[in-house]
């Protein structure tokens, strides 16, 4: 059985010959350091890197890539080596080092010689780090173990190597980067429609997605280049939708046309690539229009500054010519945007029907053939995102599982479409229904017994909205009401977090008490903070901070204005949660240029009974599991 590691957790290695697989989504360089019992690396000759890929017992890749496989033979490692640190570093390009917080989360997996997966670890929680120790293989009492590290270094590879005790870390880091410098284009896979790199986010406040054509005045009548490195470049004018084939017909988009170890991961990366493409092309369009408007204002000001022509026909002609040039530039920008939108729309029409249940809309045919899965998914759909310029194109909002942050479903949203809800009570009901549909999806995409849902509803206000869960009998326990119910659920979950944390740190996960439910837990809290005293709020904040790492996740259904009486007490809690709304709302910003994206919840079509059918399958599987 594969061990799913969290940061700091260790696991025994049953074999000495291993293959370590790494998937980073963008090109990274991979290597290994060989240290003594204290972790000190005695010289560059104990560092395996692309320039020196082979050391006794260790072989690493020879170039930067989005996916790597490292070969390790622990029986061939020198006796003086007690620790092997597997490191990743982002290559240094023309724009300088990037940061792992702006690229897909790296994933690692350790396999035996027969291909059996022993352990996996997703390196989460990264931000400004440019290099990291992902895993550590270490010798303890003659046996080898693996530890999930996730130790990042904002100072990049020099800081990482210096922390390993290497005295000339800067020189070694420069030599390593020199052997793996990908150049201006090697970081992109031109053999596929999309390379799925999410690098080049924001560097020092400078928008790296602005095209060079917008930095100076473009030549009138010539095409503006709105392409970016992730799109193929053409010597001929771009076609209306996609790259033409040899017979002149557009190449049809393909679902799963992305890098990844499985179709699920390829679809996930493809959706993120579509999200980034829409971000980039919209940024180029807005920048071009802003440039055109700015130049129009400048030309009109220049015309009006000449008193001799201020009132003459010549001035009117100059202003009209300036407006014509502005419209021409804006038209070119809109044509480029429409071309890209047509390509993305065609891709969406192919990708959407291919999405698995965890990623699919509730009206997708995939739900009609639903069966309880045997493996958990890697991500979950929370809704859809779109920009004003991209209607009706929607990009699925996918988040990785397990959830790193809790969710707050805002029952006090103010930016509602006219006529959506008659009063605040209806909005609160809709917010709770959104939480229930989310819980149903989470239950449906996990194997039976591996995910449990608990509910705190102090005043019983969510009874009607909870009916799909309570009616199907899929809740771990009846919804908790009243002060006693709130206290009992929070005590139970707090105890679970404490015990699992101690078991993980002590390497004794199999010694948990029988009454501790090891399944992942989702706690839905309705009408928060009503019914919560200071002690209950403190416990909830503890669950929000410590719970995700050991499988306890929160969904709060709340109006933040209702919590104003608590002052700053709840501010850290709100800031730690991802805000969702039961109605379309502009509150998401992409990590690249900060567009304001409109979020739409993943709701069930009116009149559909698909959730009840799916929960019926879940309930039947739970009965068999017990």
Secondary structure, DSSP 8 states (H G I E B T S, - for coil): --EEE-TT-EEE-S-SEEEEEEEEEEEEEEEEEEE-TT----SGGGEEBTTB-EETTEE--SS-EEEEEEEEEGGGS-TT--EEEEEEEE--BTTB---GGGS---EEEEEETTS-EEEEEE--S-SS-SEEEEEEEEEETTEEEEEEEEEEETTHHHHHHHHTT-TTHHHHHHHHHHHH--TTTTTS-TTSS--------EETTEETTS-GGGSS---TTS------TTS---SS---SSS-B-TTS-B----TT-S--SSHHHHHHHHHHHHHHHHHHHHHHHHHHHHHHHHHHHHHHHHHHT-TTTSSSHHHHHHHHHHHHHHHHHHHHHHHHHHHHHHHHHHHHHHHHHH--TTTS-TTSGGGGG----SS--SEEEEEEEE-GGGTT--EEEEEESS-SS-EEEETT-----TTS-SSHHHHHHHHHHHHHHHHHHHHHTS-TTSEEEEEE-TTSTTTTTTHHHHHHT-SSS--B-HHHHHHHHHHHHHHHHHHHHHHHHTT-GGG--TTS--SEEEEEEEEETTT--HHHHHHHHHHHHHTGGGTEEEEEEE-GGGGGGGGGGGHHHHHTSEEEESS-EEEEE-TTT--EEEEEE----TT--HHHHHHHHHHHHHHHH-
